[in-house]
Amino acid sequence: MIQGLSGKRIVVGVGGGIAAFKAVEVVRHLQRAQAEVRVVMTPSATRFVGPTTLSGLTGRAAVTDLWDPRYPGEVHVELSAWAQGCIVAPATQNTLARLKIGMADDALLATLACMACPTVLAPAMHERMWNGPANQRNVAQLREDGYTFAGPVTGPLASGHTGMGRMQEPEEIVAILGTLLDDAPSGLHQDLTGRRVLISAGPTQEDLDPVRYITNRSSGRMGFALARAARDRGAEVVVVAGATEVSPPAGVRVVKVRSARDMQAAIDDALDGLDALVMTAAVADYRPAERAEHKLKKQTDEAPITIELVKNPDILAELGRRRATTRPFLVGFAMETRDIVKYARRKLREKRVDLIVANEASVAFGGDDNEATLVTPEGDTTLPRMSKLALAHRIWDHVSSAL
Ligand SMILES: Cc1cc2nc3c(=O)[nH]c(=O)nc-3n(C[C@H](O)[C@H](O)[C@H](O)COP(=O)(O)O)c2cc1C
């Protein structure tokens, strides 16, 4: 359960963007964390998601109109006095701009104008809107004014493009508010403070031609859970991520890559001063020998075609060959469909790494849980099935005591 929110009174502000439907999930995550929630929406937001849905979920009428006769008093003053924390999700460009200059002509802005508690803004907009100079000026000013930003992140946008501007995942937004409200931040001891860690995550893509590639089913979830756990324990975190649908946690540096060779170059660039490297990425073992300059055409006859594959660099093994004193602590993942621990022990020996996390493909791929055995030169620890975040903490427990 997300910490820091139990029994807390939280206002969720909803702006008018496509991501407004995700406000429903923000409310649900807050409620799962045992917070009490009330909602205030801009008039535009009500065009994207029905106030009835949010009223139904919270058991209190979503406030949509400063002039609504159902609220005889000053609803914005009452709401802001009630709140112990606030999330605006999505925060549109328009709302950010108007908040920055202190406008108060709708229920959300008037409430924010009175709000005295920690407030998390979760922007969502097209990449060009996000990068626009006016928006960037507004965001910089709002940060200076003390607002906490959750995202945005790089990912698929409503327009069909992929880029910066996607709203941070609702659970992450709620976790950020939880951290702000938690008396003991995140409830974890900060045993990785001063440490720099790199995590590779997700699949690589190996091009056949300009439109086709070879890849695998890795989701990136395990890597992002490790990044989040390391961040919460005080580490400086870099994530080198292949193409993933899942958003990375806030507060970590993300380097996006495509192929195994891109990933190797990005990791090499970040090696300086690194304390630990955790390779969760499903790096393709092979790539097409050639990348065709133009799209390959279908043959007219029925004869099978052959794609020649060549071996990719083995990033972990190459680092493992370095002397232990000149390289970071190395953690690899072994994903198998059978004889999991046997292959993991072999991988530990052959690649000369410090820890192998052995997991089974059908459990590990895609979902939120994982079941693993930690294989080290000193012996194995078999763990029960647990969330990827909980497993990430078990892995950092091990790394932290070894560093
Ligand atoms: C289909 C559609 C999608 C939109 N999506 C976004 C968006 O994702 N982010 C954003 O900042 N504005 C978006 N807008 C523009 C806002 O709806 C518009 O600026 C509105 O005035 C925002 O009002 P509010 O900030 O009071 O909610 C969108 C508009 C339309 C018609």
PDBQT file of the ligand as one rigid body, heavy atoms in Angstrom, charges set to zero:
ROOT
HETATM    1  C1  LIG A 501      -9.728  16.878 -27.729  1.00  0.00    +0.000 C 
HETATM    2  C2  LIG A 501      -8.928  17.852 -26.898  1.00  0.00    +0.000 A 
HETATM    3  C3  LIG A 501      -7.851  17.381 -26.175  1.00  0.00    +0.000 A 
HETATM    4  C4  LIG A 501      -7.098  18.248 -25.403  1.00  0.00    +0.000 A 
HETATM    5  N1  LIG A 501      -6.053  17.749 -24.691  1.00  0.00    +0.000 NA
HETATM    6  C5  LIG A 501      -5.306  18.575 -23.945  1.00  0.00    +0.000 A 
HETATM    7  C6  LIG A 501      -4.232  18.067 -23.184  1.00  0.00    +0.000 A 
HETATM    8  O1  LIG A 501      -3.943  16.869 -23.172  1.00  0.00    +0.000 OA
HETATM    9  N2  LIG A 501      -3.499  18.940 -22.449  1.00  0.00    +0.000 N 
HETATM   10  C7  LIG A 501      -3.767  20.276 -22.419  1.00  0.00    +0.000 A 
HETATM   11  O2  LIG A 501      -3.046  21.012 -21.747  1.00  0.00    +0.000 OA
HETATM   12  N3  LIG A 501      -4.804  20.777 -23.138  1.00  0.00    +0.000 NA
HETATM   13  C8  LIG A 501      -5.566  19.968 -23.894  1.00  0.00    +0.000 A 
HETATM   14  N4  LIG A 501      -6.619  20.481 -24.619  1.00  0.00    +0.000 N 
HETATM   15  C9  LIG A 501      -6.903  21.910 -24.555  1.00  0.00    +0.000 C 
HETATM   16  C10 LIG A 501      -7.666  22.235 -23.285  1.00  0.00    +0.000 C 
HETATM   17  O3  LIG A 501      -8.862  21.477 -23.220  1.00  0.00    +0.000 OA
HETATM   18  C11 LIG A 501      -7.983  23.726 -23.263  1.00  0.00    +0.000 C 
HETATM   19  O4  LIG A 501      -6.777  24.475 -23.185  1.00  0.00    +0.000 OA
HETATM   20  C12 LIG A 501      -8.898  24.088 -22.102  1.00  0.00    +0.000 C 
HETATM   21  O5  LIG A 501      -9.110  25.469 -22.114  1.00  0.00    +0.000 OA
HETATM   22  C13 LIG A 501      -8.271  23.662 -20.791  1.00  0.00    +0.000 C 
HETATM   23  O6  LIG A 501      -9.078  24.140 -19.745  1.00  0.00    +0.000 OA
HETATM   24  P1  LIG A 501      -8.741  23.925 -18.209  1.00  0.00    +0.000 P 
HETATM   25  O7  LIG A 501      -7.278  24.139 -18.048  1.00  0.00    +0.000 OA
HETATM   26  O8  LIG A 501      -9.558  24.960 -17.539  1.00  0.00    +0.000 OA
HETATM   27  O9  LIG A 501      -9.156  22.554 -17.856  1.00  0.00    +0.000 OA
HETATM   28  C14 LIG A 501      -7.398  19.630 -25.380  1.00  0.00    +0.000 A 
HETATM   29  C15 LIG A 501      -8.506  20.079 -26.104  1.00  0.00    +0.000 A 
HETATM   30  C16 LIG A 501      -9.253  19.212 -26.843  1.00  0.00    +0.000 A 
HETATM   31  C17 LIG A 501     -10.428  19.745 -27.614  1.00  0.00    +0.000 C 
ENDROOT
TORSDOF 0
